[in-house]
Amino acid sequence: MAQPLQSINLVAPGFKGVNTEDSPIAQDPSFADVADNAVIDKRGRIAARKGIDVLTTDKTELGTDYIHKIHHFYDDADNEVIFSTGNNKIMTGTTTLVDATPASYTITANDWKIVNFNDHAYFFQRGYEPLVYSNSLGAVTKMSSVGGAHVTSDHYAHEALAAFGRLFVVGNATDNTTIYWSDLLVGHNFNSGSSGSIDVTKAWPDGYDEVVALAAHNNNLVIFGQHSILLYEGATSPASMTLADTVSGVGCIDRNTVQSIGTDILFMSNSGLRSLGRAVQEKALPITDLSVNVKTEIIEVIDAETEPMASVYSPENSFYLICFPSQATIYCFDLKGRLENNSYRTTRWTSVSHKSFERDTDGTLYIGTTNGIGKYGTFLDNASVYRFRYFSPALTFGDPSKTKIVKKIKPTLIGANEETIFVKWAYDFETTFTNYEINVGNQVPAFYGVSEYTVGTFTGGILTTKPTVNATGSGGVVTIGLEADIDGAQLSIQEINVLALIGKTV
């Protein structure tokens, strides 16, 4: 009698993101072993990320460098300017990059912190005199040249926060523990009025530390050290604010990784992505490891990074991106919900040209590259294709001790108009995969009132493809993969059905 085929149905494969920490045999098949250049879409499917629609047509001022920072300035009169930094310059514009660096102001580094405060943009970088821009000034100006300014080299800071009606700055050339604040509503006055400072050297819970980043949360001033965190309450009157809470053993590695997501603050520690979740009722600070499913590999990436990082929170896309520029790698954390272990679903963006980010107030996500400024939108990277990759964990069909002979692989694909899909499979953790090529046809959507029923097929506007792949080979466990060069069309994987014969015990 012919043996019946066993079926394992991967519904929404990769829905839980990448997991490189648990045993590949014992993993839930909803995880992915590989999910490159992928996101979790709004329907919970693993899908190709969007690409970069480059806006810049004249990047002469940028030269061969890349955009290190992008900043969206706006004021109460609806004036807007897009600033960017690179090639040791401060620039304006998106299509044409225009040098806005003040005359006789020499820049040799590009790791600026730019903040908006009271209709001004303030530019800070360690060892450099701060710069100021406003619509009334009409140009980026040295802070000392602005009317009413009071600034010294103590305020040539690396980190800045606009909060509680003031600017807070820290990290000059010689001091990383004294936090200075400006006069009320005057971000360029640090030496008169109600301006002041506090040295937090003796407040660290684990001995000496240095301030890396500042944030405001739940009416508290949050001070991130390298190895610990301080919370001060009463920061609306900083001269009398008091230490409310401390966290030891967890700090922030780069001020560029701190992002407020409304109800919480995300930041990168030396062991991965962390959440500053303050439970007000308990007056406690539970710190959650949000990248635990990729913990080992992300620590390796952090240790190998040689340039300042970049991050962004996009509520429109429900993700937090952290970029490691020197390694052309981004980790994408899906914020639509947490898994059972309180981590976020994680995917990777590999071989990317992304270097910096900025979210506009209208939701536009700007991306800085060597080509200038682009935005997150199309399914091409500056007219170039990029490779989407998904691979399952090792599938055992419930019994890793018996031989599996995969007969058919039936993916259900959404989108991918006119693109080529590569279905792959391998047995027993082999790294060489058998490959089957699928050419997806073109579908021109026919909508009611647009295409006649006798001319165009009435459709929902998105192509659904259900190919059947005849597989070969055998082994104790099987890994299924799917790759595609994204060339202008979206692609999501709805499900993958794997049919196999179960043989004798290995």
N, C-alpha and C positions, 0 to 999 in steps of 0.2 A: 504494500500500500504506500502510495506517495505521502511523504511527510508534509504536513501543512506548514505554510510560511508563518513565521512569527513576525509581529509588527511592533515597532516602537515609533510612536508619533510624537515628534518634537513640535509641539504647539507653541507658537511664538518663541522659536529657538533664540537663545541668547538674551531672553527677557531680563534675566538677573545680572547681565553684564559679565565682565571677565572675572574669573576666579583662578588665580595661580597659586593659592595657598593650600587648598585642600587636596587630598589624594584624588588624582584624575579618575580612578575607578569608582570611588565612592561618591562622586559629585552628582548633584541634581542636574539632569540634562537641560534644565532651564538656564544654567550658566553657560558661558562660552570659554573655551581655552584661548581663542583669539577673537578679537573684535576690533579690527583696525579701520580707521577712518569711518567710524560708525557712531551712531547715536541711538538712543531709544526713542522712537517716535511717539506721537501723541496717542497712538493706539496700542502702545506697549510692544511694538515689534522692533527687532534689530534692523537698522536702516542706514543707508549711506548718509554721511554728513553733507551739508551744503558746502560749496566752494567759495572762492574769493572773486568777487566782481571788482576788478581794479578800476579805481576812479581816476588815478593820476595819469595824465598824459605828458606832463613835463616835470621830470624829477631832476633837473640839472643841479639844483642846490643840494640834493641828497648825494649826488655822485655815486660811488659804488657801495656806500653804506646802506643800512636799513633803517626803518623807522623804529626808534627805541621807545618812544612814548607818543600817545595821541591823547589830546585833551579837548573836550567840548566846553567852551566858555559861553555862558549866557547870563543876561542880567534882567532886571525888572522891566526894562524898556524893550524887551524882545530882541536885543542885539545879540548876535551869535558869531563866534569865530572858532574854527577848528585849528588848534595848534598841534604841531608835531615837533619832535626833536630827532636829530641824527646828523652825522657828518660834522659834529661839534657846532651845530647851529640850532636856533629856534626858528621854526618856519610856520607859515600860515597857509591855509587853502587846502583843497583836496585835488582838483584837477591839475592846477599849476602850483607847485610848492615855491613859496616866496620867502626869502630870508628876512626874518624879523628880529635878528639879534641886534641889540643896541650897539651903536658905534663905539669903538675903543673898548669893547668888552670881549675878552678872550675866553673861549671855552675849549677844554680838552677832554671832557667826559660828557656822557649823554644820559646819565641815570637821574633825571629830574623828578621831583615830586611837584605836581601842579594841582592847586586847589582853588575853587571858587569861593569867595567870601565877600558879602556886602557889595555886589556889583563890580568886584575886581577879581582878576586871576593873579595868583601869587606863585612864583616859581622858586623852588628851593633845591639846592644840591650842596653837599658838604664842601666847605671851603670857598664857596662862591657867594658874592653879595647877592641877596635875593632880588628878584625882578618882579615888576608889577605891570599889569595891563588893565586898562578900563577903557570904555568907549570914550570917556571924556579926555583921557590921556592921549588916546589915538595911536599909541605905539607901546611896545614893550620897553619898559623904563627901569633903570636902576632904582632900587628902593630908596636910597639916600637922596635921589633927585625928586622924589614925590613930596608935594607939600604936606607938612605936618609929620614927616617921617622922623623916627628916632630909632636908629639901628646901629649895632656894633658887630664886631666879628663873632661875638658870642651867639649871634642869631643867624650866622651863615650855616644853616642847619641842613640836615639830610632828610628829616621826617617832619611833616606838617599835618595838622588836623584843624579843620574849621568846625567849631562846635561851641555851644553855650555862649554865642555872641562874641567869640574871640578866635584868634589863631593861636594854637599851641605848637611849639617847635622844639626839636631836640636833635642833638648829634652834630656838634660843630667839629672842627679839626682836632680838638684836644679833650673834649668832654662829651661822654655819651650817657650821662646820668642826670644832668640838670635839664629840666623842662621849663621853657620860658613861655609866657602867655602875653598876648598883646593887650592894649587898652580896649575897652568895650567898644565894639563895632568899628575899630580902627586897626586893620591888620598890619599896618606899617609903622605902628608906634609901640615899641617894646621897652622904652625907658622913661615913660612918664604916665600920668593918669593912674589908672588901676592896673597897669601892667605889673608883672612880677615873675617869680620863678620858684621852683622847688627842686631840691636835690634828693633823689630817691635812693641814694647809695645804701642807706641803712634800713630800707624797707623790704629789700629782697628776702624771701623766706629761706633761700638756700645759700646765703652769703653773697659775694659780689656777682653782679650781673650788669648788662648794658642794655639800654633801651633800643629796641629795633623798630617798633611800630606803635602808633597811637590809634585809638578808636573811641567812639562814644556809643554807649549801649545802656538802655534802661536808666538814663540820667546819670550814669557813672562815666568817669574818664577811665578807659581801659589802657593800661600801659603794658605792652608786650616786651618782655626781655628775651634774651636768647634761650634761657632755661626756666623761666618762671613768668608769672603774670600778676600784676597789681591792679586793684580796682579802688578808685577814689570816688567817694560820694560828695555831693555839694559842689560840683565843679562849676556851677553857675556863678559862684563866688570863690574862685580858685584860691585866693589868699587864705581862706578858712576851710578848705576841703580837707577831709579826713580819710585815712585808709580804712576801707570797708571790708576788703577780702583779699586773699592771696591764693595763688595756685602754684605749687612747686612741682618741678619735674617736667613741665611742659612749657615750651616757649615758641617763639616765631623765628623762622630763619631768614625771612625777607619781607620788608614792608610792602613790597608790591603784591604779596599774596593775600593780603587782608581784604575781605569783601563783606560788606553788610548785606544780608539777604532779607532785611526787614525785621524778622523775628529772632534773628541769630547773627553771629559773625563767624565766617569761615576763615581759616588761615592755615598755612603750612608749617608744621613742626618738623624737626629732624627725623621723625618717624612716619610722616604722612599728613593727610588732611585731617584737621581737627575742627571741632565746633565749640564755641564758647556759649554753652547753654545755661544761662543763669536761671535757676529755679527760685523765683522771688519768694514763694511761700516758705521754702526751706532755708533761704539765705545761704544757698550752697552753689558751688560751681562745678557741676559734673562736666567732665571733658570727654567727648566721645570720639573714638577713632573711626573716621568715615571712609577710610581707604583700606580697611583691614583685609579685604579680599585680594588686594594687590600689594600688600605691605612690603614684602621682601624686595620686589622689583622696583617699587617706587623709592625705597630707601637707597637702592643702588643708583637710580637716576639722580636723586637729590645729591648724593655724595659726588657724582661725576660732573655736576653742573658747574661751569666756570663763568657764567654771565648772570647778571640780574634776571630774575624770573619775571613773568608777566601773568596776570590773571584777570578774569572778568566774570561778573555774574549777569546773566541774561534771563530776566523773568519771562520774556517772550518765548524763549527756547527751553526754559526750565533747566538750565545747566550752569555749572561753574567750571570754567576752563582754567587750567594751570599749564603754562608753557615753559619748557626748558629749551631756550633758544639755541644753545650750542649743540644740542642733540637732536634738533628738528623734531621734537616730540611734544605732544600735548596729551594730558589726561583730561577726559571729559567726565564729570560727575553729574549724573542725572538727579535732579532735586525734586522730582514729582512724588517721591516717596522713599522710605527706607526699607531695607530688607530685614529679615528676622533678627540679624545680628546688629541692627542699627546702622549698618554701613549704607553708602549710596551705591547705586548701580554704576559701574565704571566701564568706559570704553577708551581706546587709545586712538589718537590721530598721529600717524607716523609719516616720516619723510615730508614734513610740512614746511612751508616757507613763512608761516605765521611767526611774528616776533613780538607784537604788542597788540593791545586791544583798548577800545573805549566804547561804552554804550551811550548813545545819544538819548536825550529825554524823550524822543519819539519812538525809541526802541531799536533804532538802527544800530547794528553792531559793526563798528569800524575795526579793521585789521591792518596792522602795519607790517610791511614786507620790504624787500629790496626794490620792489617795483613802485613803492610809494604807499599810498593809502587806498585800501579797498573796503568792501563791505561784504558781510556774510549773506549770500543770497543765491547765486546760481549753482548749478551742479557741474562747474568747471573751476579749476584754479588758474585764473588769468588765462583762459582759453586752453589750458592743458588738462588732460585727463588725470585722474588719481585712482589708486587701487583700493577698493573695498574688499575686506577679507573677513570671513566668519569661519571658525572651526569649532566643532562641538567638543565636549569632553569625551573621554573614552566610553563608548557605549557597550554594555555587557549583556543587554537583554535579560537582566536579572540573574545571570549565572556566569561569572567570569571564567569558570573552570571548563566550559564546553566550547567547542569550535562553532564559529558563526560563519555562514556562507551567505553573504549579502547578495540578493538577487536583483532587487530593484530599489532605486532611490527616487522619490517623487516630491520635489520641492514645489511649493506654491509661492510664486513671486509676484509682487505688486510693483508695477512700473517697469523700468528698464527698457523703454522703447528704443528699438534699433541698437541695443547693446548686446555684447557677447558675455555670456555667463559660463564660468568654469566650475563644474561640479567635481569634487575630489573626494577620494576615500583611501584610507590606509589601515592596515591591521597591526596590532601589537606594538603600537607606539613607533612605528617606522616613520621616518621623516621624508621618505620618497612616496609621493601620492600618485595613484592612478587618476588620470584626468579625462573628463568628458566635456566637450564644448557644446553649448546651446546658443543658437543665434535667435534672439528674440525679435519678432517682427515689429513693424511699425503700426501704431494705431492712431488714427486721427479721430479725436472724440467727436461724436455727433450728438448735439444737444437739442432738446425740444425747441422748436421754433427757429433753429439755426440750420440744421441739416434735415432734409425731408426723409421720412421713413423709407421711401423707396430708393433713396440715394445713399444715405449713410445709416449704419446700424446705431440705434439709440443706445448710448452707453453712459456710464457714470463718469467717463472722462479719464479713467486710469486703467491701464492695461493689466490684466491678470493672466499669468502664464502658469500652466501646470504640466510641465514636461515629465516624461518617464525615462529614467536612465537605467539601462541594464548593467548591473555591476558584476564584477568578477573577484576571484580570490577568496581567501578564508583566513581565519585567525581567532584568537580568544577574545579580543576586543576590537572594535572598529571605531575609527574617527571619521566624521563626515565634514567636509568643508565646502565653501562656496566663495568664489572670488569674481570680481567684475571690475573692469576699467570704467569708472563713472565718466560719461561723456555727454553731459547735458540733460540727463533724465534721472529722476528719482528712482530709488530701488529700496524695497523693504522685503523681508522674508516673513511670510505669514506662517508657514509651517513646513516641516520636512518629514515625510513618511518614509521609514526605512523598513523593507521587507527582507527577512533572512530565514534561512534554514538553520536549525540548531542541530549540530552534529554530536559526535562523541566527546567524552571528557578528554581534555588536552593532556 
